[in-house]
Amino acid sequence: MMGDYIGYTLEACQRKGVSRLALSGQFAKLLKIACGHPQTHVRHSQLDLTLLLQWAKEIDLDADEYQQLKSANTARQVFEQFGPRSALIERIGDQALEICQQQVPETQVSILLVNYQGQVAKVFACNRVP
């Protein structure tokens, strides 16, 4: 159980030698992790649309989708417009997984992206076993 404290959670896992870690959350948390925020509560971190737009350029999002992204007001809106199987959501999930793996390099990490109906929409997992 980590709540909003991803940074502390990863530090504790590293200290305790946790071999496998499964995180789950909705898209806003995933995006904040991908942006490198150690604390994901709305009081402590804002959604970083600059990074989101940068990742959209990296994956060559088409012009219409890019405009949709620029006009989005919330992470939920982004998730609902693009869906869990889009290249953009994939890029963000991969970035979040990379951030976690950097902090717990000896741990096999999985991230379960949960949709707004409470179902697992996508799983991001490290392919290597420590």
VMD Tcl script that builds the backbone (N, CA, C; Angstrom):
set m [mol new atoms 390]
animate dup $m
set s [atomselect $m all]
$s set {name element resname resid chain x y z} {
  {N N MET 1 A 0.854 -1.180 0.000}
  {CA C MET 1 A 0.000 0.000 0.000}
  {C C MET 1 A 0.892 1.233 0.000}
  {N N MET 2 A 0.706 2.101 -0.982}
  {CA C MET 2 A 1.572 3.273 -1.075}
  {C C MET 2 A 0.809 4.581 -1.074}
  {N N GLY 3 A -0.440 4.591 -1.443}
  {CA C GLY 3 A -1.173 5.846 -1.542}
  {C C GLY 3 A -0.494 6.788 -2.507}
  {N N ASP 4 A -0.195 7.984 -2.047}
  {CA C ASP 4 A 0.431 9.002 -2.889}
  {C C ASP 4 A 1.948 9.035 -2.764}
  {N N TYR 5 A 2.508 8.165 -1.970}
  {CA C TYR 5 A 3.924 8.260 -1.616}
  {C C TYR 5 A 4.799 7.301 -2.421}
  {N N ILE 6 A 4.846 7.468 -3.716}
  {CA C ILE 6 A 5.608 6.560 -4.574}
  {C C ILE 6 A 7.104 6.621 -4.267}
  {N N GLY 7 A 7.635 7.806 -4.039}
  {CA C GLY 7 A 9.068 7.932 -3.750}
  {C C GLY 7 A 9.457 7.164 -2.504}
  {N N TYR 8 A 8.702 7.362 -1.426}
  {CA C TYR 8 A 8.979 6.651 -0.184}
  {C C TYR 8 A 8.800 5.139 -0.376}
  {N N THR 9 A 7.779 4.763 -1.093}
  {CA C THR 9 A 7.519 3.338 -1.330}
  {C C THR 9 A 8.696 2.682 -2.031}
  {N N LEU 10 A 9.205 3.326 -3.070}
  {CA C LEU 10 A 10.329 2.756 -3.812}
  {C C LEU 10 A 11.593 2.717 -2.957}
  {N N GLU 11 A 11.819 3.765 -2.165}
  {CA C GLU 11 A 12.974 3.762 -1.259}
  {C C GLU 11 A 12.873 2.617 -0.259}
  {N N ALA 12 A 11.689 2.414 0.310}
  {CA C ALA 12 A 11.495 1.336 1.283}
  {C C ALA 12 A 11.698 -0.028 0.633}
  {N N CYS 13 A 11.208 -0.186 -0.567}
  {CA C CYS 13 A 11.391 -1.466 -1.283}
  {C C CYS 13 A 12.870 -1.734 -1.546}
  {N N GLN 14 A 13.603 -0.689 -1.915}
  {CA C GLN 14 A 15.034 -0.837 -2.165}
  {C C GLN 14 A 15.758 -1.221 -0.876}
  {N N ARG 15 A 15.453 -0.540 0.228}
  {CA C ARG 15 A 16.085 -0.834 1.523}
  {C C ARG 15 A 15.804 -2.254 1.988}
  {N N LYS 16 A 14.593 -2.711 1.770}
  {CA C LYS 16 A 14.172 -4.019 2.281}
  {C C LYS 16 A 14.476 -5.157 1.320}
  {N N GLY 17 A 14.990 -4.833 0.135}
  {CA C GLY 17 A 15.357 -5.869 -0.822}
  {C C GLY 17 A 14.162 -6.580 -1.439}
  {N N VAL 18 A 13.090 -5.862 -1.654}
  {CA C VAL 18 A 11.890 -6.451 -2.267}
  {C C VAL 18 A 12.253 -6.951 -3.670}
  {N N SER 19 A 11.905 -8.188 -3.974}
  {CA C SER 19 A 12.290 -8.754 -5.266}
  {C C SER 19 A 11.245 -8.518 -6.357}
  {N N ARG 20 A 9.964 -8.400 -5.962}
  {CA C ARG 20 A 8.898 -8.150 -6.943}
  {C C ARG 20 A 7.944 -7.102 -6.384}
  {N N LEU 21 A 7.564 -6.173 -7.249}
  {CA C LEU 21 A 6.701 -5.083 -6.830}
  {C C LEU 21 A 5.633 -4.851 -7.887}
  {N N ALA 22 A 4.389 -4.800 -7.464}
  {CA C ALA 22 A 3.274 -4.483 -8.366}
  {C C ALA 22 A 2.604 -3.215 -7.854}
  {N N LEU 23 A 2.577 -2.198 -8.687}
  {CA C LEU 23 A 1.908 -0.944 -8.376}
  {C C LEU 23 A 0.642 -0.872 -9.214}
  {N N SER 24 A -0.380 -0.241 -8.685}
  {CA C SER 24 A -1.582 -0.046 -9.490}
  {C C SER 24 A -2.131 1.337 -9.250}
  {N N GLY 25 A -2.754 1.881 -10.273}
  {CA C GLY 25 A -3.346 3.200 -10.140}
  {C C GLY 25 A -3.979 3.649 -11.433}
  {N N GLN 26 A -4.694 4.753 -11.336}
  {CA C GLN 26 A -5.314 5.327 -12.521}
  {C C GLN 26 A -4.288 6.193 -13.261}
  {N N PHE 27 A -4.686 6.670 -14.411}
  {CA C PHE 27 A -3.764 7.330 -15.324}
  {C C PHE 27 A -3.083 8.569 -14.729}
  {N N ALA 28 A -3.780 9.363 -13.954}
  {CA C ALA 28 A -3.155 10.569 -13.384}
  {C C ALA 28 A -1.948 10.197 -12.526}
  {N N LYS 29 A -2.056 9.139 -11.734}
  {CA C LYS 29 A -0.921 8.683 -10.915}
  {C C LYS 29 A 0.205 8.191 -11.816}
  {N N LEU 30 A -0.149 7.423 -12.837}
  {CA C LEU 30 A 0.855 6.905 -13.762}
  {C C LEU 30 A 1.617 8.061 -14.410}
  {N N LEU 31 A 0.903 9.083 -14.840}
  {CA C LEU 31 A 1.531 10.236 -15.468}
  {C C LEU 31 A 2.454 10.967 -14.495}
  {N N LYS 32 A 2.029 11.132 -13.266}
  {CA C LYS 32 A 2.868 11.807 -12.271}
  {C C LYS 32 A 4.126 10.990 -11.964}
  {N N ILE 33 A 4.002 9.681 -11.910}
  {CA C ILE 33 A 5.182 8.827 -11.720}
  {C C ILE 33 A 6.123 8.999 -12.905}
  {N N ALA 34 A 5.563 8.966 -14.122}
  {CA C ALA 34 A 6.373 9.119 -15.334}
  {C C ALA 34 A 7.119 10.451 -15.345}
  {N N CYS 35 A 6.501 11.470 -14.789}
  {CA C CYS 35 A 7.130 12.801 -14.713}
  {C C CYS 35 A 8.174 12.881 -13.601}
  {N N GLY 36 A 8.279 11.842 -12.781}
  {CA C GLY 36 A 9.290 11.799 -11.733}
  {C C GLY 36 A 8.882 12.415 -10.417}
  {N N HIS 37 A 7.595 12.605 -10.206}
  {CA C HIS 37 A 7.132 13.181 -8.937}
  {C C HIS 37 A 7.166 12.118 -7.838}
  {N N PRO 38 A 7.891 12.348 -6.748}
  {CA C PRO 38 A 7.952 11.364 -5.666}
  {C C PRO 38 A 6.688 11.332 -4.811}
  {N N GLN 39 A 5.866 12.350 -4.916}
  {CA C GLN 39 A 4.624 12.475 -4.141}
  {C C GLN 39 A 3.544 12.826 -5.165}
  {N N THR 40 A 2.531 11.994 -5.298}
  {CA C THR 40 A 1.570 12.166 -6.393}
  {C C THR 40 A 0.262 12.829 -5.989}
  {N N HIS 41 A 0.126 13.229 -4.734}
  {CA C HIS 41 A -1.112 13.907 -4.332}
  {C C HIS 41 A -1.194 15.257 -5.035}
  {N N VAL 42 A -2.394 15.670 -5.367}
  {CA C VAL 42 A -2.608 16.918 -6.097}
  {C C VAL 42 A -2.005 18.124 -5.378}
  {N N ARG 43 A -1.918 18.082 -4.057}
  {CA C ARG 43 A -1.301 19.180 -3.297}
  {C C ARG 43 A 0.177 19.333 -3.584}
  {N N HIS 44 A 0.843 18.220 -3.920}
  {CA C HIS 44 A 2.296 18.209 -4.023}
  {C C HIS 44 A 2.834 18.128 -5.440}
  {N N SER 45 A 2.002 17.812 -6.399}
  {CA C SER 45 A 2.493 17.713 -7.770}
  {C C SER 45 A 1.357 18.004 -8.743}
  {N N GLN 46 A 1.693 18.757 -9.746}
  {CA C GLN 46 A 0.740 19.075 -10.801}
  {C C GLN 46 A 1.053 18.204 -12.014}
  {N N LEU 47 A 0.068 18.002 -12.853}
  {CA C LEU 47 A 0.320 17.273 -14.087}
  {C C LEU 47 A 1.230 18.113 -14.973}
  {N N ASP 48 A 2.240 17.486 -15.510}
  {CA C ASP 48 A 3.216 18.198 -16.321}
  {C C ASP 48 A 2.861 18.048 -17.794}
  {N N LEU 49 A 2.086 18.992 -18.292}
  {CA C LEU 49 A 1.651 18.915 -19.679}
  {C C LEU 49 A 2.799 19.159 -20.645}
  {N N THR 50 A 3.849 19.849 -20.201}
  {CA C THR 50 A 5.014 20.069 -21.056}
  {C C THR 50 A 5.655 18.736 -21.414}
  {N N LEU 51 A 5.883 17.899 -20.418}
  {CA C LEU 51 A 6.448 16.572 -20.683}
  {C C LEU 51 A 5.498 15.724 -21.512}
  {N N LEU 52 A 4.228 15.803 -21.212}
  {CA C LEU 52 A 3.234 15.033 -21.962}
  {C C LEU 52 A 3.287 15.403 -23.446}
  {N N LEU 53 A 3.383 16.691 -23.742}
  {CA C LEU 53 A 3.466 17.144 -25.134}
  {C C LEU 53 A 4.790 16.714 -25.772}
  {N N GLN 54 A 5.848 16.714 -24.983}
  {CA C GLN 54 A 7.153 16.259 -25.490}
  {C C GLN 54 A 7.084 14.781 -25.881}
  {N N TRP 55 A 6.483 13.964 -25.024}
  {CA C TRP 55 A 6.351 12.541 -25.340}
  {C C TRP 55 A 5.464 12.338 -26.563}
  {N N ALA 56 A 4.444 13.179 -26.716}
  {CA C ALA 56 A 3.566 13.091 -27.889}
  {C C ALA 56 A 4.363 13.356 -29.163}
  {N N LYS 57 A 5.279 14.312 -29.114}
  {CA C LYS 57 A 6.129 14.591 -30.279}
  {C C LYS 57 A 7.064 13.417 -30.562}
  {N N GLU 58 A 7.606 12.819 -29.503}
  {CA C GLU 58 A 8.526 11.685 -29.671}
  {C C GLU 58 A 7.882 10.528 -30.412}
  {N N ILE 59 A 6.600 10.319 -30.182}
  {CA C ILE 59 A 5.926 9.183 -30.823}
  {C C ILE 59 A 5.214 9.596 -32.111}
  {N N ASP 60 A 5.460 10.833 -32.550}
  {CA C ASP 60 A 4.866 11.353 -33.788}
  {C C ASP 60 A 3.348 11.303 -33.784}
  {N N LEU 61 A 2.767 11.810 -32.720}
  {CA C LEU 61 A 1.313 11.918 -32.646}
  {C C LEU 61 A 0.840 12.793 -33.802}
  {N N ASP 62 A -0.228 12.390 -34.476}
  {CA C ASP 62 A -0.680 13.197 -35.612}
  {C C ASP 62 A -1.219 14.546 -35.137}
  {N N ALA 63 A -1.336 15.488 -36.060}
  {CA C ALA 63 A -1.668 16.876 -35.730}
  {C C ALA 63 A -3.003 17.012 -35.001}
  {N N ASP 64 A -4.017 16.267 -35.424}
  {CA C ASP 64 A -5.324 16.341 -34.763}
  {C C ASP 64 A -5.252 15.843 -33.324}
  {N N GLU 65 A -4.573 14.715 -33.131}
  {CA C GLU 65 A -4.437 14.167 -31.781}
  {C C GLU 65 A -3.602 15.103 -30.904}
  {N N TYR 66 A -2.584 15.707 -31.486}
  {CA C TYR 66 A -1.742 16.641 -30.739}
  {C C TYR 66 A -2.574 17.830 -30.259}
  {N N GLN 67 A -3.450 18.344 -31.113}
  {CA C GLN 67 A -4.330 19.450 -30.728}
  {C C GLN 67 A -5.293 19.028 -29.623}
  {N N GLN 68 A -5.833 17.814 -29.737}
  {CA C GLN 68 A -6.695 17.274 -28.679}
  {C C GLN 68 A -5.954 17.249 -27.357}
  {N N LEU 69 A -4.722 16.784 -27.409}
  {CA C LEU 69 A -3.902 16.686 -26.210}
  {C C LEU 69 A -3.643 18.066 -25.611}
  {N N LYS 70 A -3.325 19.027 -26.444}
  {CA C LYS 70 A -3.054 20.389 -25.965}
  {C C LYS 70 A -4.272 21.019 -25.298}
  {N N SER 71 A -5.449 20.631 -25.743}
  {CA C SER 71 A -6.653 21.243 -25.185}
  {C C SER 71 A -7.242 20.456 -24.010}
  {N N ALA 72 A -6.623 19.347 -23.656}
  {CA C ALA 72 A -7.125 18.538 -22.541}
  {C C ALA 72 A -6.937 19.284 -21.224}
  {N N ASN 73 A -7.918 19.153 -20.346}
  {CA C ASN 73 A -7.867 19.816 -19.045}
  {C C ASN 73 A -7.436 18.905 -17.913}
  {N N THR 74 A -7.615 17.603 -18.072}
  {CA C THR 74 A -7.294 16.658 -17.008}
  {C C THR 74 A -6.624 15.410 -17.578}
  {N N ALA 75 A -5.942 14.695 -16.708}
  {CA C ALA 75 A -5.347 13.422 -17.114}
  {C C ALA 75 A -6.444 12.435 -17.515}
  {N N ARG 76 A -7.545 12.463 -16.797}
  {CA C ARG 76 A -8.652 11.566 -17.131}
  {C C ARG 76 A -9.144 11.825 -18.556}
  {N N GLN 77 A -9.236 13.074 -18.941}
  {CA C GLN 77 A -9.661 13.411 -20.291}
  {C C GLN 77 A -8.679 12.848 -21.312}
  {N N VAL 78 A -7.394 12.962 -21.044}
  {CA C VAL 78 A -6.378 12.407 -21.942}
  {C C VAL 78 A -6.568 10.897 -22.065}
  {N N PHE 79 A -6.718 10.229 -20.923}
  {CA C PHE 79 A -6.870 8.776 -20.930}
  {C C PHE 79 A -8.117 8.354 -21.706}
  {N N GLU 80 A -9.211 9.045 -21.467}
  {CA C GLU 80 A -10.458 8.670 -22.137}
  {C C GLU 80 A -10.419 8.981 -23.632}
  {N N GLN 81 A -9.715 10.026 -24.036}
  {CA C GLN 81 A -9.615 10.345 -25.459}
  {C C GLN 81 A -8.707 9.377 -26.200}
  {N N PHE 82 A -7.611 8.971 -25.576}
  {CA C PHE 82 A -6.619 8.167 -26.269}
  {C C PHE 82 A -6.761 6.667 -26.017}
  {N N GLY 83 A -7.202 6.285 -24.840}
  {CA C GLY 83 A -7.396 4.873 -24.525}
  {C C GLY 83 A -6.120 4.169 -24.126}
  {N N PRO 84 A -6.257 3.050 -23.397}
  {CA C PRO 84 A -5.102 2.377 -22.807}
  {C C PRO 84 A -4.147 1.741 -23.815}
  {N N ARG 85 A -4.596 1.523 -25.032}
  {CA C ARG 85 A -3.731 0.865 -26.018}
  {C C ARG 85 A -3.061 1.837 -26.987}
  {N N SER 86 A -3.238 3.122 -26.749}
  {CA C SER 86 A -2.638 4.119 -27.645}
  {C C SER 86 A -1.131 4.205 -27.421}
  {N N ALA 87 A -0.442 4.668 -28.433}
  {CA C ALA 87 A 1.008 4.839 -28.340}
  {C C ALA 87 A 1.377 5.848 -27.254}
  {N N LEU 88 A 0.541 6.853 -27.053}
  {CA C LEU 88 A 0.819 7.865 -26.028}
  {C C LEU 88 A 0.761 7.263 -24.627}
  {N N ILE 89 A -0.279 6.517 -24.343}
  {CA C ILE 89 A -0.416 5.894 -23.018}
  {C C ILE 89 A 0.703 4.870 -22.828}
  {N N GLU 90 A 1.035 4.164 -23.885}
  {CA C GLU 90 A 2.149 3.197 -23.840}
  {C C GLU 90 A 3.460 3.903 -23.486}
  {N N ARG 91 A 3.709 5.043 -24.107}
  {CA C ARG 91 A 4.939 5.811 -23.848}
  {C C ARG 91 A 5.006 6.262 -22.390}
  {N N ILE 92 A 3.895 6.729 -21.873}
  {CA C ILE 92 A 3.847 7.203 -20.488}
  {C C ILE 92 A 4.038 6.038 -19.519}
  {N N GLY 93 A 3.397 4.917 -19.789}
  {CA C GLY 93 A 3.566 3.737 -18.943}
  {C C GLY 93 A 4.997 3.238 -18.937}
  {N N ASP 94 A 5.617 3.224 -20.112}
  {CA C ASP 94 A 7.014 2.795 -20.202}
  {C C ASP 94 A 7.923 3.744 -19.422}
  {N N GLN 95 A 7.637 5.041 -19.483}
  {CA C GLN 95 A 8.427 6.027 -18.744}
  {C C GLN 95 A 8.256 5.820 -17.233}
  {N N ALA 96 A 7.031 5.597 -16.796}
  {CA C ALA 96 A 6.781 5.357 -15.367}
  {C C ALA 96 A 7.521 4.106 -14.901}
  {N N LEU 97 A 7.491 3.072 -15.702}
  {CA C LEU 97 A 8.195 1.832 -15.372}
  {C C LEU 97 A 9.702 2.088 -15.282}
  {N N GLU 98 A 10.237 2.864 -16.217}
  {CA C GLU 98 A 11.667 3.188 -16.199}
  {C C GLU 98 A 12.051 3.969 -14.941}
  {N N ILE 99 A 11.218 4.941 -14.560}
  {CA C ILE 99 A 11.470 5.724 -13.340}
  {C C ILE 99 A 11.530 4.793 -12.132}
  {N N CYS 100 A 10.573 3.888 -12.038}
  {CA C CYS 100 A 10.546 2.940 -10.916}
  {C C CYS 100 A 11.764 2.032 -10.938}
  {N N GLN 101 A 12.111 1.493 -12.104}
  {CA C GLN 101 A 13.241 0.567 -12.212}
  {C C GLN 101 A 14.549 1.246 -11.828}
  {N N GLN 102 A 14.679 2.537 -12.131}
  {CA C GLN 102 A 15.894 3.264 -11.747}
  {C C GLN 102 A 16.038 3.314 -10.231}
  {N N GLN 103 A 14.931 3.391 -9.526}
  {CA C GLN 103 A 14.985 3.506 -8.074}
  {C C GLN 103 A 15.075 2.152 -7.376}
  {N N VAL 104 A 14.622 1.111 -8.035}
  {CA C VAL 104 A 14.697 -0.244 -7.465}
  {C C VAL 104 A 15.248 -1.195 -8.532}
  {N N PRO 105 A 16.529 -1.046 -8.871}
  {CA C PRO 105 A 17.087 -1.806 -9.995}
  {C C PRO 105 A 17.108 -3.320 -9.805}
  {N N GLU 106 A 17.061 -3.781 -8.578}
  {CA C GLU 106 A 17.095 -5.225 -8.322}
  {C C GLU 106 A 15.700 -5.813 -8.155}
  {N N THR 107 A 14.689 -5.032 -8.463}
  {CA C THR 107 A 13.303 -5.456 -8.251}
  {C C THR 107 A 12.591 -5.613 -9.578}
  {N N GLN 108 A 11.825 -6.664 -9.705}
  {CA C GLN 108 A 10.985 -6.858 -10.887}
  {C C GLN 108 A 9.700 -6.049 -10.671}
  {N N VAL 109 A 9.495 -5.009 -11.479}
  {CA C VAL 109 A 8.387 -4.083 -11.286}
  {C C VAL 109 A 7.309 -4.287 -12.342}
  {N N SER 110 A 6.058 -4.253 -11.892}
  {CA C SER 110 A 4.896 -4.235 -12.776}
  {C C SER 110 A 4.015 -3.069 -12.364}
  {N N ILE 111 A 3.405 -2.432 -13.348}
  {CA C ILE 111 A 2.450 -1.363 -13.082}
  {C C ILE 111 A 1.139 -1.725 -13.756}
  {N N LEU 112 A 0.081 -1.751 -12.958}
  {CA C LEU 112 A -1.248 -2.039 -13.480}
  {C C LEU 112 A -1.992 -0.722 -13.630}
  {N N LEU 113 A -2.315 -0.376 -14.859}
  {CA C LEU 113 A -3.083 0.834 -15.132}
  {C C LEU 113 A -4.558 0.483 -15.010}
  {N N VAL 114 A -5.226 1.153 -14.082}
  {CA C VAL 114 A -6.627 0.871 -13.783}
  {C C VAL 114 A -7.486 1.944 -14.448}
  {N N ASN 115 A -8.551 1.514 -15.134}
  {CA C ASN 115 A -9.429 2.494 -15.779}
  {C C ASN 115 A -10.385 3.094 -14.758}
  {N N TYR 116 A -11.264 3.946 -15.221}
  {CA C TYR 116 A -12.156 4.668 -14.312}
  {C C TYR 116 A -13.404 3.870 -13.943}
  {N N GLN 117 A -13.421 2.606 -14.356}
  {CA C GLN 117 A -14.458 1.682 -13.909}
  {C C GLN 117 A -13.867 0.664 -12.922}
  {N N GLY 118 A -12.586 0.852 -12.573}
  {CA C GLY 118 A -11.940 -0.010 -11.594}
  {C C GLY 118 A -11.356 -1.295 -12.151}
  {N N GLN 119 A -11.232 -1.398 -13.469}
  {CA C GLN 119 A -10.683 -2.607 -14.099}
  {C C GLN 119 A -9.253 -2.351 -14.573}
  {N N VAL 120 A -8.435 -3.389 -14.575}
  {CA C VAL 120 A -7.083 -3.261 -15.107}
  {C C VAL 120 A -7.198 -3.101 -16.626}
  {N N ALA 121 A -6.702 -1.968 -17.109}
  {CA C ALA 121 A -6.795 -1.656 -18.536}
  {C C ALA 121 A -5.521 -2.026 -19.286}
  {N N LYS 122 A -4.395 -2.041 -18.580}
  {CA C LYS 122 A -3.112 -2.341 -19.211}
  {C C LYS 122 A -2.105 -2.677 -18.123}
  {N N VAL 123 A -1.166 -3.537 -18.466}
  {CA C VAL 123 A -0.091 -3.892 -17.541}
  {C C VAL 123 A 1.238 -3.537 -18.201}
  {N N PHE 124 A 2.049 -2.827 -17.464}
  {CA C PHE 124 A 3.416 -2.519 -17.885}
  {C C PHE 124 A 4.329 -3.318 -16.978}
  {N N ALA 125 A 5.214 -4.092 -17.562}
  {CA C ALA 125 A 6.061 -4.963 -16.743}
  {C C ALA 125 A 7.485 -4.971 -17.247}
  {N N CYS 126 A 8.397 -5.041 -16.306}
  {CA C CYS 126 A 9.805 -5.193 -16.624}
  {C C CYS 126 A 9.998 -6.583 -17.201}
  {N N ASN 127 A 10.747 -6.657 -18.289}
  {CA C ASN 127 A 10.960 -7.962 -18.940}
  {C C ASN 127 A 12.088 -8.768 -18.326}
  {N N ARG 128 A 12.874 -8.121 -17.495}
  {CA C ARG 128 A 14.015 -8.863 -16.928}
  {C C ARG 128 A 13.696 -9.329 -15.503}
  {N N VAL 129 A 14.328 -10.384 -15.107}
  {CA C VAL 129 A 14.185 -10.901 -13.752}
  {C C VAL 129 A 15.512 -10.632 -13.060}
  {N N PRO 130 A 15.469 -9.974 -11.873}
  {CA C PRO 130 A 16.723 -9.682 -11.164}
  {C C PRO 130 A 17.442 -10.941 -10.730}
}
mol reanalyze $m
mol bondsrecalc $m
mol representation Tube
mol addrep $m
